[in-house]
Amino acid sequence: MGISLRTTFNAGEGKKISFSFPWANPGADASDIKNLMQEMIANGEIYAEAPTGIVSAEFVERTVSPVEMD
């Protein structure tokens, strides 16, 4: 089981883009996450589609169940 942080941004022209960070700390403060997202917007020139505004952030928990292949 792994927990990821998924961040979603506006990208202009009605588009939304998302970034996921695997193995995120679910105890991270909302202010730290917001600061991270603001830095991503400030450094938008490194992305093919630059984030222009914060939409949301959420932790995503994933469970993997192996399939027996006898």
PDB file of N, CA, C, O and CB in Angstrom:
ATOM      1  N   MET A   1       0.849  -1.161   0.000  1.00  0.00           N
ATOM      2  CA  MET A   1       0.000   0.000   0.000  1.00  0.00           C
ATOM      3  C   MET A   1       0.899   1.229   0.000  1.00  0.00           C
ATOM      4  O   MET A   1       1.851   1.312   0.776  1.00  0.00           O
ATOM      5  CB  MET A   1      -0.968  -0.005   1.216  1.00  0.00           C
ATOM      6  N   GLY A   2       0.594   2.173  -0.866  1.00  0.00           N
ATOM      7  CA  GLY A   2       1.348   3.400  -0.925  1.00  0.00           C
ATOM      8  C   GLY A   2       0.420   4.600  -0.909  1.00  0.00           C
ATOM      9  O   GLY A   2      -0.720   4.524  -1.366  1.00  0.00           O
ATOM     10  N   ILE A   3       0.915   5.696  -0.385  1.00  0.00           N
ATOM     11  CA  ILE A   3       0.138   6.928  -0.357  1.00  0.00           C
ATOM     12  C   ILE A   3       0.844   7.948  -1.227  1.00  0.00           C
ATOM     13  O   ILE A   3       2.041   8.191  -1.075  1.00  0.00           O
ATOM     14  CB  ILE A   3      -0.044   7.459   1.097  1.00  0.00           C
ATOM     15  N   SER A   4       0.095   8.537  -2.136  1.00  0.00           N
ATOM     16  CA  SER A   4       0.610   9.573  -3.027  1.00  0.00           C
ATOM     17  C   SER A   4      -0.111  10.875  -2.749  1.00  0.00           C
ATOM     18  O   SER A   4      -1.237  10.886  -2.252  1.00  0.00           O
ATOM     19  CB  SER A   4       0.448   9.167  -4.509  1.00  0.00           C
ATOM     20  N   LEU A   5       0.555  11.977  -3.076  1.00  0.00           N
ATOM     21  CA  LEU A   5      -0.079  13.282  -3.048  1.00  0.00           C
ATOM     22  C   LEU A   5      -0.374  13.665  -4.493  1.00  0.00           C
ATOM     23  O   LEU A   5       0.536  13.737  -5.318  1.00  0.00           O
ATOM     24  CB  LEU A   5       0.826  14.354  -2.335  1.00  0.00           C
ATOM     25  N   ARG A   6      -1.647  13.911  -4.797  1.00  0.00           N
ATOM     26  CA  ARG A   6      -2.035  14.342  -6.136  1.00  0.00           C
ATOM     27  C   ARG A   6      -2.410  15.827  -6.061  1.00  0.00           C
ATOM     28  O   ARG A   6      -3.287  16.221  -5.292  1.00  0.00           O
ATOM     29  CB  ARG A   6      -3.229  13.475  -6.695  1.00  0.00           C
ATOM     30  N   THR A   7      -1.734  16.631  -6.867  1.00  0.00           N
ATOM     31  CA  THR A   7      -2.006  18.066  -6.917  1.00  0.00           C
ATOM     32  C   THR A   7      -2.619  18.396  -8.272  1.00  0.00           C
ATOM     33  O   THR A   7      -2.194  17.869  -9.300  1.00  0.00           O
ATOM     34  CB  THR A   7      -0.705  18.900  -6.674  1.00  0.00           C
ATOM     35  N   THR A   8      -3.617  19.267  -8.266  1.00  0.00           N
ATOM     36  CA  THR A   8      -4.304  19.643  -9.504  1.00  0.00           C
ATOM     37  C   THR A   8      -4.262  21.159  -9.643  1.00  0.00           C
ATOM     38  O   THR A   8      -4.486  21.902  -8.688  1.00  0.00           O
ATOM     39  CB  THR A   8      -5.781  19.124  -9.515  1.00  0.00           C
ATOM     40  N   PHE A   9      -3.966  21.592 -10.867  1.00  0.00           N
ATOM     41  CA  PHE A   9      -3.803  23.005 -11.170  1.00  0.00           C
ATOM     42  C   PHE A   9      -4.637  23.398 -12.390  1.00  0.00           C
ATOM     43  O   PHE A   9      -4.970  22.560 -13.228  1.00  0.00           O
ATOM     44  CB  PHE A   9      -2.325  23.333 -11.407  1.00  0.00           C
ATOM     45  N   ASN A  10      -4.961  24.675 -12.470  1.00  0.00           N
ATOM     46  CA  ASN A  10      -5.439  25.239 -13.732  1.00  0.00           C
ATOM     47  C   ASN A  10      -4.227  25.376 -14.636  1.00  0.00           C
ATOM     48  O   ASN A  10      -3.107  25.582 -14.169  1.00  0.00           O
ATOM     49  CB  ASN A  10      -6.170  26.628 -13.523  1.00  0.00           C
ATOM     50  N   ALA A  11      -4.468  25.257 -15.944  1.00  0.00           N
ATOM     51  CA  ALA A  11      -3.365  25.394 -16.900  1.00  0.00           C
ATOM     52  C   ALA A  11      -3.749  26.320 -18.050  1.00  0.00           C
ATOM     53  O   ALA A  11      -3.127  26.269 -19.111  1.00  0.00           O
ATOM     54  CB  ALA A  11      -2.955  24.017 -17.448  1.00  0.00           C
ATOM     55  N   GLY A  12      -4.744  27.151 -17.866  1.00  0.00           N
ATOM     56  CA  GLY A  12      -5.158  28.073 -18.912  1.00  0.00           C
ATOM     57  C   GLY A  12      -6.101  27.417 -19.896  1.00  0.00           C
ATOM     58  O   GLY A  12      -6.102  26.196 -20.055  1.00  0.00           O
ATOM     59  N   GLU A  13      -6.897  28.228 -20.550  1.00  0.00           N
ATOM     60  CA  GLU A  13      -7.841  27.776 -21.570  1.00  0.00           C
ATOM     61  C   GLU A  13      -8.756  26.661 -21.065  1.00  0.00           C
ATOM     62  O   GLU A  13      -9.106  25.759 -21.826  1.00  0.00           O
ATOM     63  CB  GLU A  13      -7.086  27.300 -22.793  1.00  0.00           C
ATOM     64  N   GLY A  14      -9.147  26.714 -19.792  1.00  0.00           N
ATOM     65  CA  GLY A  14     -10.053  25.718 -19.237  1.00  0.00           C
ATOM     66  C   GLY A  14      -9.427  24.362 -18.956  1.00  0.00           C
ATOM     67  O   GLY A  14     -10.133  23.430 -18.569  1.00  0.00           O
ATOM     68  N   LYS A  15      -8.126  24.230 -19.139  1.00  0.00           N
ATOM     69  CA  LYS A  15      -7.445  22.949 -18.905  1.00  0.00           C
ATOM     70  C   LYS A  15      -7.055  22.808 -17.434  1.00  0.00           C
ATOM     71  O   LYS A  15      -6.839  23.795 -16.731  1.00  0.00           O
ATOM     72  CB  LYS A  15      -6.190  22.828 -19.802  1.00  0.00           C
ATOM     73  N   LYS A  16      -6.972  21.572 -16.998  1.00  0.00           N
ATOM     74  CA  LYS A  16      -6.452  21.238 -15.678  1.00  0.00           C
ATOM     75  C   LYS A  16      -5.330  20.214 -15.865  1.00  0.00           C
ATOM     76  O   LYS A  16      -5.401  19.350 -16.738  1.00  0.00           O
ATOM     77  CB  LYS A  16      -7.586  20.683 -14.736  1.00  0.00           C
ATOM     78  N   ILE A  17      -4.314  20.326 -15.043  1.00  0.00           N
ATOM     79  CA  ILE A  17      -3.216  19.359 -15.067  1.00  0.00           C
ATOM     80  C   ILE A  17      -2.993  18.860 -13.637  1.00  0.00           C
ATOM     81  O   ILE A  17      -3.247  19.575 -12.668  1.00  0.00           O
ATOM     82  CB  ILE A  17      -1.901  19.998 -15.661  1.00  0.00           C
ATOM     83  N   SER A  18      -2.517  17.632 -13.530  1.00  0.00           N
ATOM     84  CA  SER A  18      -2.266  17.032 -12.223  1.00  0.00           C
ATOM     85  C   SER A  18      -0.850  16.483 -12.160  1.00  0.00           C
ATOM     86  O   SER A  18      -0.293  16.038 -13.163  1.00  0.00           O
ATOM     87  CB  SER A  18      -3.284  15.920 -11.929  1.00  0.00           C
ATOM     88  N   PHE A  19      -0.289  16.524 -10.977  1.00  0.00           N
ATOM     89  CA  PHE A  19       1.009  15.932 -10.694  1.00  0.00           C
ATOM     90  C   PHE A  19       0.833  15.030  -9.484  1.00  0.00           C
ATOM     91  O   PHE A  19       0.119  15.385  -8.546  1.00  0.00           O
ATOM     92  CB  PHE A  19       2.111  17.028 -10.445  1.00  0.00           C
ATOM     93  N   SER A  20       1.474  13.869  -9.494  1.00  0.00           N
ATOM     94  CA  SER A  20       1.419  12.955  -8.360  1.00  0.00           C
ATOM     95  C   SER A  20       2.813  12.745  -7.803  1.00  0.00           C
ATOM     96  O   SER A  20       3.791  12.631  -8.541  1.00  0.00           O
ATOM     97  CB  SER A  20       0.791  11.609  -8.766  1.00  0.00           C
ATOM     98  N   PHE A  21       2.879  12.697  -6.474  1.00  0.00           N
ATOM     99  CA  PHE A  21       4.133  12.483  -5.777  1.00  0.00           C
ATOM    100  C   PHE A  21       3.994  11.206  -4.956  1.00  0.00           C
ATOM    101  O   PHE A  21       3.306  11.199  -3.936  1.00  0.00           O
ATOM    102  CB  PHE A  21       4.503  13.708  -4.874  1.00  0.00           C
ATOM    103  N   PRO A  22       4.643  10.120  -5.392  1.00  0.00           N
ATOM    104  CA  PRO A  22       4.518   8.855  -4.659  1.00  0.00           C
ATOM    105  C   PRO A  22       5.206   8.924  -3.300  1.00  0.00           C
ATOM    106  O   PRO A  22       6.114   9.726  -3.085  1.00  0.00           O
ATOM    107  CB  PRO A  22       5.107   7.706  -5.480  1.00  0.00           C
ATOM    108  N   TRP A  23       4.761   8.083  -2.408  1.00  0.00           N
ATOM    109  CA  TRP A  23       5.320   7.933  -1.074  1.00  0.00           C
ATOM    110  C   TRP A  23       5.260   9.241  -0.279  1.00  0.00           C
ATOM    111  O   TRP A  23       6.193   9.576   0.451  1.00  0.00           O
ATOM    112  CB  TRP A  23       6.758   7.447  -1.167  1.00  0.00           C
ATOM    113  N   ALA A  24       4.172   9.962  -0.426  1.00  0.00           N
ATOM    114  CA  ALA A  24       3.976  11.221   0.283  1.00  0.00           C
ATOM    115  C   ALA A  24       3.701  10.966   1.764  1.00  0.00           C
ATOM    116  O   ALA A  24       3.258   9.885   2.150  1.00  0.00           O
ATOM    117  CB  ALA A  24       2.821  12.018  -0.346  1.00  0.00           C
ATOM    118  N   ASN A  25       3.964  11.953   2.562  1.00  0.00           N
ATOM    119  CA  ASN A  25       3.696  11.896   3.994  1.00  0.00           C
ATOM    120  C   ASN A  25       2.279  12.404   4.245  1.00  0.00           C
ATOM    121  O   ASN A  25       2.037  13.604   4.116  1.00  0.00           O
ATOM    122  CB  ASN A  25       4.742  12.733   4.797  1.00  0.00           C
ATOM    123  N   PRO A  26       1.339  11.535   4.597  1.00  0.00           N
ATOM    124  CA  PRO A  26      -0.037  11.977   4.789  1.00  0.00           C
ATOM    125  C   PRO A  26      -0.211  12.912   5.977  1.00  0.00           C
ATOM    126  O   PRO A  26      -1.276  13.505   6.146  1.00  0.00           O
ATOM    127  CB  PRO A  26      -0.928  10.789   4.960  1.00  0.00           C
ATOM    128  N   GLY A  27       0.811  13.050   6.794  1.00  0.00           N
ATOM    129  CA  GLY A  27       0.765  13.968   7.928  1.00  0.00           C
ATOM    130  C   GLY A  27       1.248  15.369   7.580  1.00  0.00           C
ATOM    131  O   GLY A  27       1.328  16.229   8.457  1.00  0.00           O
ATOM    132  N   ALA A  28       1.570  15.609   6.314  1.00  0.00           N
ATOM    133  CA  ALA A  28       2.054  16.930   5.899  1.00  0.00           C
ATOM    134  C   ALA A  28       0.987  17.990   6.142  1.00  0.00           C
ATOM    135  O   ALA A  28      -0.203  17.745   5.943  1.00  0.00           O
ATOM    136  CB  ALA A  28       2.463  16.918   4.410  1.00  0.00           C
ATOM    137  N   ASP A  29       1.421  19.159   6.570  1.00  0.00           N
ATOM    138  CA  ASP A  29       0.501  20.273   6.818  1.00  0.00           C
ATOM    139  C   ASP A  29      -0.023  20.842   5.512  1.00  0.00           C
ATOM    140  O   ASP A  29       0.686  20.875   4.506  1.00  0.00           O
ATOM    141  CB  ASP A  29       1.192  21.375   7.631  1.00  0.00           C
ATOM    142  N   ALA A  30      -1.274  21.289   5.538  1.00  0.00           N
ATOM    143  CA  ALA A  30      -1.877  21.917   4.356  1.00  0.00           C
ATOM    144  C   ALA A  30      -1.051  23.118   3.904  1.00  0.00           C
ATOM    145  O   ALA A  30      -0.935  23.372   2.706  1.00  0.00           O
ATOM    146  CB  ALA A  30      -3.328  22.353   4.653  1.00  0.00           C
ATOM    147  N   SER A  31      -0.479  23.856   4.849  1.00  0.00           N
ATOM    148  CA  SER A  31       0.323  25.030   4.467  1.00  0.00           C
ATOM    149  C   SER A  31       1.584  24.621   3.717  1.00  0.00           C
ATOM    150  O   SER A  31       2.011  25.326   2.803  1.00  0.00           O
ATOM    151  CB  SER A  31       0.702  25.848   5.711  1.00  0.00           C
ATOM    152  N   ASP A  32       2.187  23.494   4.087  1.00  0.00           N
ATOM    153  CA  ASP A  32       3.374  23.003   3.369  1.00  0.00           C
ATOM    154  C   ASP A  32       3.009  22.583   1.948  1.00  0.00           C
ATOM    155  O   ASP A  32       3.753  22.848   1.004  1.00  0.00           O
ATOM    156  CB  ASP A  32       4.015  21.816   4.124  1.00  0.00           C
ATOM    157  N   ILE A  33       1.872  21.933   1.806  1.00  0.00           N
ATOM    158  CA  ILE A  33       1.426  21.499   0.482  1.00  0.00           C
ATOM    159  C   ILE A  33       1.116  22.718  -0.386  1.00  0.00           C
ATOM    160  O   ILE A  33       1.477  22.755  -1.562  1.00  0.00           O
ATOM    161  CB  ILE A  33       0.181  20.579   0.595  1.00  0.00           C
ATOM    162  N   LYS A  34       0.447  23.711   0.194  1.00  0.00           N
ATOM    163  CA  LYS A  34       0.146  24.929  -0.554  1.00  0.00           C
ATOM    164  C   LYS A  34       1.433  25.628  -0.979  1.00  0.00           C
ATOM    165  O   LYS A  34       1.526  26.116  -2.106  1.00  0.00           O
ATOM    166  CB  LYS A  34      -0.725  25.879   0.287  1.00  0.00           C
ATOM    167  N   ASN A  35       2.426  25.685  -0.094  1.00  0.00           N
ATOM    168  CA  ASN A  35       3.720  26.292  -0.452  1.00  0.00           C
ATOM    169  C   ASN A  35       4.375  25.548  -1.606  1.00  0.00           C
ATOM    170  O   ASN A  35       4.911  26.168  -2.524  1.00  0.00           O
ATOM    171  CB  ASN A  35       4.664  26.304   0.762  1.00  0.00           C
ATOM    172  N   LEU A  36       4.332  24.212  -1.561  1.00  0.00           N
ATOM    173  CA  LEU A  36       4.875  23.400  -2.649  1.00  0.00           C
ATOM    174  C   LEU A  36       4.195  23.761  -3.971  1.00  0.00           C
ATOM    175  O   LEU A  36       4.853  23.966  -4.991  1.00  0.00           O
ATOM    176  CB  LEU A  36       4.696  21.894  -2.344  1.00  0.00           C
ATOM    177  N   MET A  37       2.874  23.832  -3.928  1.00  0.00           N
ATOM    178  CA  MET A  37       2.117  24.114  -5.151  1.00  0.00           C
ATOM    179  C   MET A  37       2.395  25.525  -5.674  1.00  0.00           C
ATOM    180  O   MET A  37       2.476  25.735  -6.884  1.00  0.00           O
ATOM    181  CB  MET A  37       0.616  23.940  -4.895  1.00  0.00           C
ATOM    182  N   GLN A  38       2.540  26.486  -4.769  1.00  0.00           N
ATOM    183  CA  GLN A  38       2.867  27.850  -5.190  1.00  0.00           C
ATOM    184  C   GLN A  38       4.249  27.911  -5.837  1.00  0.00           C
ATOM    185  O   GLN A  38       4.454  28.658  -6.794  1.00  0.00           O
ATOM    186  CB  GLN A  38       2.805  28.807  -3.993  1.00  0.00           C
ATOM    187  N   GLU A  39       5.195  27.130  -5.318  1.00  0.00           N
ATOM    188  CA  GLU A  39       6.531  27.060  -5.921  1.00  0.00           C
ATOM    189  C   GLU A  39       6.469  26.435  -7.312  1.00  0.00           C
ATOM    190  O   GLU A  39       7.189  26.855  -8.218  1.00  0.00           O
ATOM    191  CB  GLU A  39       7.486  26.253  -5.023  1.00  0.00           C
ATOM    192  N   MET A  40       5.613  25.438  -7.479  1.00  0.00           N
ATOM    193  CA  MET A  40       5.458  24.821  -8.799  1.00  0.00           C
ATOM    194  C   MET A  40       4.919  25.832  -9.805  1.00  0.00           C
ATOM    195  O   MET A  40       5.351  25.855 -10.958  1.00  0.00           O
ATOM    196  CB  MET A  40       4.522  23.599  -8.719  1.00  0.00           C
ATOM    197  N   ILE A  41       3.984  26.662  -9.375  1.00  0.00           N
ATOM    198  CA  ILE A  41       3.449  27.705 -10.249  1.00  0.00           C
ATOM    199  C   ILE A  41       4.535  28.728 -10.558  1.00  0.00           C
ATOM    200  O   ILE A  41       4.687  29.144 -11.707  1.00  0.00           O
ATOM    201  CB  ILE A  41       2.226  28.394  -9.601  1.00  0.00           C
ATOM    202  N   ALA A  42       5.290  29.135  -9.540  1.00  0.00           N
ATOM    203  CA  ALA A  42       6.346  30.138  -9.719  1.00  0.00           C
ATOM    204  C   ALA A  42       7.431  29.658 -10.686  1.00  0.00           C
ATOM    205  O   ALA A  42       8.052  30.466 -11.376  1.00  0.00           O
ATOM    206  CB  ALA A  42       6.975  30.485  -8.368  1.00  0.00           C
ATOM    207  N   ASN A  43       7.656  28.338 -10.734  1.00  0.00           N
ATOM    208  CA  ASN A  43       8.683  27.768 -11.612  1.00  0.00           C
ATOM    209  C   ASN A  43       8.058  27.099 -12.835  1.00  0.00           C
ATOM    210  O   ASN A  43       8.603  26.130 -13.363  1.00  0.00           O
ATOM    211  CB  ASN A  43       9.540  26.753 -10.842  1.00  0.00           C
ATOM    212  N   GLY A  44       6.939  27.607 -13.274  1.00  0.00           N
ATOM    213  CA  GLY A  44       6.173  27.003 -14.360  1.00  0.00           C
ATOM    214  C   GLY A  44       6.900  26.860 -15.674  1.00  0.00           C
ATOM    215  O   GLY A  44       6.505  26.053 -16.516  1.00  0.00           O
ATOM    216  N   GLU A  45       7.967  27.635 -15.869  1.00  0.00           N
ATOM    217  CA  GLU A  45       8.672  27.572 -17.153  1.00  0.00           C
ATOM    218  C   GLU A  45       9.352  26.232 -17.394  1.00  0.00           C
ATOM    219  O   GLU A  45       9.760  25.946 -18.520  1.00  0.00           O
ATOM    220  CB  GLU A  45       9.698  28.669 -17.227  1.00  0.00           C
ATOM    221  N   ILE A  46       9.482  25.407 -16.360  1.00  0.00           N
ATOM    222  CA  ILE A  46      10.130  24.101 -16.560  1.00  0.00           C
ATOM    223  C   ILE A  46       9.159  23.036 -17.061  1.00  0.00           C
ATOM    224  O   ILE A  46       9.583  21.932 -17.403  1.00  0.00           O
ATOM    225  CB  ILE A  46      10.766  23.632 -15.260  1.00  0.00           C
ATOM    226  N   TYR A  47       7.864  23.349 -17.110  1.00  0.00           N
ATOM    227  CA  TYR A  47       6.854  22.383 -17.529  1.00  0.00           C
ATOM    228  C   TYR A  47       6.406  22.653 -18.959  1.00  0.00           C
ATOM    229  O   TYR A  47       6.387  23.802 -19.403  1.00  0.00           O
ATOM    230  CB  TYR A  47       5.653  22.420 -16.583  1.00  0.00           C
ATOM    231  N   ALA A  48       6.045  21.596 -19.678  1.00  0.00           N
ATOM    232  CA  ALA A  48       5.519  21.763 -21.032  1.00  0.00           C
ATOM    233  C   ALA A  48       4.210  22.550 -20.997  1.00  0.00           C
ATOM    234  O   ALA A  48       3.988  23.431 -21.827  1.00  0.00           O
ATOM    235  CB  ALA A  48       5.304  20.388 -21.707  1.00  0.00           C
ATOM    236  N   GLU A  49       3.342  22.229 -20.031  1.00  0.00           N
ATOM    237  CA  GLU A  49       2.130  23.007 -19.773  1.00  0.00           C
ATOM    238  C   GLU A  49       2.263  23.560 -18.365  1.00  0.00           C
ATOM    239  O   GLU A  49       2.241  22.801 -17.397  1.00  0.00           O
ATOM    240  CB  GLU A  49       0.814  22.135 -19.936  1.00  0.00           C
ATOM    241  N   ALA A  50       2.401  24.862 -18.241  1.00  0.00           N
ATOM    242  CA  ALA A  50       2.664  25.487 -16.946  1.00  0.00           C
ATOM    243  C   ALA A  50       1.398  25.584 -16.099  1.00  0.00           C
ATOM    244  O   ALA A  50       0.348  25.999 -16.589  1.00  0.00           O
ATOM    245  CB  ALA A  50       3.262  26.875 -17.144  1.00  0.00           C
ATOM    246  N   PRO A  51       1.501  25.199 -14.826  1.00  0.00           N
ATOM    247  CA  PRO A  51       0.369  25.410 -13.926  1.00  0.00           C
ATOM    248  C   PRO A  51       0.194  26.902 -13.663  1.00  0.00           C
ATOM    249  O   PRO A  51       1.175  27.626 -13.493  1.00  0.00           O
ATOM    250  CB  PRO A  51       0.571  24.641 -12.592  1.00  0.00           C
ATOM    251  N   THR A  52      -1.056  27.359 -13.632  1.00  0.00           N
ATOM    252  CA  THR A  52      -1.317  28.788 -13.455  1.00  0.00           C
ATOM    253  C   THR A  52      -2.110  29.097 -12.195  1.00  0.00           C
ATOM    254  O   THR A  52      -2.153  30.253 -11.776  1.00  0.00           O
ATOM    255  CB  THR A  52      -2.055  29.323 -14.648  1.00  0.00           C
ATOM    256  N   GLY A  53      -2.733  28.112 -11.585  1.00  0.00           N
ATOM    257  CA  GLY A  53      -3.503  28.330 -10.363  1.00  0.00           C
ATOM    258  C   GLY A  53      -3.795  27.028  -9.659  1.00  0.00           C
ATOM    259  O   GLY A  53      -3.892  25.976 -10.291  1.00  0.00           O
ATOM    260  N   ILE A  54      -3.935  27.101  -8.351  1.00  0.00           N
ATOM    261  CA  ILE A  54      -4.206  25.918  -7.538  1.00  0.00           C
ATOM    262  C   ILE A  54      -5.682  25.558  -7.627  1.00  0.00           C
ATOM    263  O   ILE A  54      -6.549  26.418  -7.471  1.00  0.00           O
ATOM    264  CB  ILE A  54      -3.794  26.154  -6.069  1.00  0.00           C
ATOM    265  N   VAL A  55      -5.964  24.283  -7.876  1.00  0.00           N
ATOM    266  CA  VAL A  55      -7.333  23.773  -7.866  1.00  0.00           C
ATOM    267  C   VAL A  55      -7.550  22.933  -6.605  1.00  0.00           C
ATOM    268  O   VAL A  55      -8.467  23.203  -5.830  1.00  0.00           O
ATOM    269  CB  VAL A  55      -7.624  22.933  -9.147  1.00  0.00           C
ATOM    270  N   SER A  56      -6.701  21.908  -6.396  1.00  0.00           N
ATOM    271  CA  SER A  56      -6.900  21.029  -5.243  1.00  0.00           C
ATOM    272  C   SER A  56      -5.657  20.189  -4.982  1.00  0.00           C
ATOM    273  O   SER A  56      -4.736  20.121  -5.795  1.00  0.00           O
ATOM    274  CB  SER A  56      -8.116  20.118  -5.464  1.00  0.00           C
ATOM    275  N   ALA A  57      -5.670  19.556  -3.818  1.00  0.00           N
ATOM    276  CA  ALA A  57      -4.645  18.567  -3.464  1.00  0.00           C
ATOM    277  C   ALA A  57      -5.334  17.489  -2.655  1.00  0.00           C
ATOM    278  O   ALA A  57      -6.254  17.763  -1.884  1.00  0.00           O
ATOM    279  CB  ALA A  57      -3.445  19.213  -2.659  1.00  0.00           C
ATOM    280  N   GLU A  58      -4.879  16.262  -2.838  1.00  0.00           N
ATOM    281  CA  GLU A  58      -5.472  15.158  -2.096  1.00  0.00           C
ATOM    282  C   GLU A  58      -4.473  14.030  -1.950  1.00  0.00           C
ATOM    283  O   GLU A  58      -3.610  13.819  -2.802  1.00  0.00           O
ATOM    284  CB  GLU A  58      -6.742  14.657  -2.788  1.00  0.00           C
ATOM    285  N   PHE A  59      -4.610  13.310  -0.845  1.00  0.00           N
ATOM    286  CA  PHE A  59      -3.811  12.111  -0.660  1.00  0.00           C
ATOM    287  C   PHE A  59      -4.595  10.947  -1.244  1.00  0.00           C
ATOM    288  O   PHE A  59      -5.806  10.832  -1.053  1.00  0.00           O
ATOM    289  CB  PHE A  59      -3.467  11.871   0.852  1.00  0.00           C
ATOM    290  N   VAL A  60      -3.881  10.091  -1.957  1.00  0.00           N
ATOM    291  CA  VAL A  60      -4.496   8.934  -2.595  1.00  0.00           C
ATOM    292  C   VAL A  60      -3.815   7.693  -2.037  1.00  0.00           C
ATOM    293  O   VAL A  60      -2.593   7.554  -2.099  1.00  0.00           O
ATOM    294  CB  VAL A  60      -4.376   9.002  -4.164  1.00  0.00           C
ATOM    295  N   GLU A  61      -4.623   6.801  -1.495  1.00  0.00           N
ATOM    296  CA  GLU A  61      -4.107   5.549  -0.957  1.00  0.00           C
ATOM    297  C   GLU A  61      -4.420   4.431  -1.927  1.00  0.00           C
ATOM    298  O   GLU A  61      -5.546   4.300  -2.406  1.00  0.00           O
ATOM    299  CB  GLU A  61      -4.703   5.248   0.438  1.00  0.00           C
ATOM    300  N   ARG A  62      -3.419   3.636  -2.207  1.00  0.00           N
ATOM    301  CA  ARG A  62      -3.580   2.560  -3.193  1.00  0.00           C
ATOM    302  C   ARG A  62      -3.225   1.239  -2.543  1.00  0.00           C
ATOM    303  O   ARG A  62      -2.224   1.117  -1.837  1.00  0.00           O
ATOM    304  CB  ARG A  62      -2.698   2.807  -4.451  1.00  0.00           C
ATOM    305  N   THR A  63      -4.062   0.263  -2.796  1.00  0.00           N
ATOM    306  CA  THR A  63      -3.808  -1.086  -2.313  1.00  0.00           C
ATOM    307  C   THR A  63      -3.627  -2.000  -3.527  1.00  0.00           C
ATOM    308  O   THR A  63      -4.424  -1.975  -4.465  1.00  0.00           O
ATOM    309  CB  THR A  63      -4.973  -1.590  -1.390  1.00  0.00           C
ATOM    310  N   VAL A  64      -2.585  -2.788  -3.487  1.00  0.00           N
ATOM    311  CA  VAL A  64      -2.302  -3.723  -4.567  1.00  0.00           C
ATOM    312  C   VAL A  64      -2.528  -5.136  -4.054  1.00  0.00           C
ATOM    313  O   VAL A  64      -2.011  -5.515  -3.004  1.00  0.00           O
ATOM    314  CB  VAL A  64      -0.852  -3.547  -5.102  1.00  0.00           C
ATOM    315  N   SER A  65      -3.301  -5.907  -4.799  1.00  0.00           N
ATOM    316  CA  SER A  65      -3.563  -7.309  -4.438  1.00  0.00           C
ATOM    317  C   SER A  65      -3.039  -8.198  -5.552  1.00  0.00           C
ATOM    318  O   SER A  65      -3.519  -8.128  -6.684  1.00  0.00           O
ATOM    319  CB  SER A  65      -5.090  -7.565  -4.194  1.00  0.00           C
ATOM    320  N   PRO A  66      -2.054  -9.036  -5.236  1.00  0.00           N
ATOM    321  CA  PRO A  66      -1.513  -9.915  -6.264  1.00  0.00           C
ATOM    322  C   PRO A  66      -2.549 -10.948  -6.725  1.00  0.00           C
ATOM    323  O   PRO A  66      -3.429 -11.338  -5.957  1.00  0.00           O
ATOM    324  CB  PRO A  66      -0.262 -10.622  -5.743  1.00  0.00           C
ATOM    325  N   VAL A  67      -2.440 -11.370  -7.937  1.00  0.00           N
ATOM    326  CA  VAL A  67      -3.300 -12.403  -8.505  1.00  0.00           C
ATOM    327  C   VAL A  67      -2.501 -13.689  -8.588  1.00  0.00           C
ATOM    328  O   VAL A  67      -1.416 -13.717  -9.168  1.00  0.00           O
ATOM    329  CB  VAL A  67      -3.845 -11.989  -9.909  1.00  0.00           C
ATOM    330  N   GLU A  68      -3.037 -14.750  -8.010  1.00  0.00           N
ATOM    331  CA  GLU A  68      -2.362 -16.050  -8.060  1.00  0.00           C
ATOM    332  C   GLU A  68      -2.475 -16.608  -9.492  1.00  0.00           C
ATOM    333  O   GLU A  68      -3.577 -16.744 -10.023  1.00  0.00           O
ATOM    334  CB  GLU A  68      -2.987 -17.054  -7.008  1.00  0.00           C
ATOM    335  N   MET A  69      -1.369 -16.917 -10.085  1.00  0.00           N
ATOM    336  CA  MET A  69      -1.326 -17.407 -11.471  1.00  0.00           C
ATOM    337  C   MET A  69      -0.779 -18.840 -11.484  1.00  0.00           C
ATOM    338  O   MET A  69       0.291 -19.090 -12.039  1.00  0.00           O
ATOM    339  CB  MET A  69      -0.442 -16.469 -12.372  1.00  0.00           C
ATOM    340  N   ASP A  70      -1.501 -19.769 -10.882  1.00  0.00           N
ATOM    341  CA  ASP A  70      -1.069 -21.172 -10.804  1.00  0.00           C
ATOM    342  C   ASP A  70      -1.039 -21.814 -12.165  1.00  0.00           C
ATOM    343  O   ASP A  70      -0.698 -22.991 -12.285  1.00  0.00           O
ATOM    344  CB  ASP A  70      -1.982 -21.965  -9.888  1.00  0.00           C
TER     345      ASP A  70
END
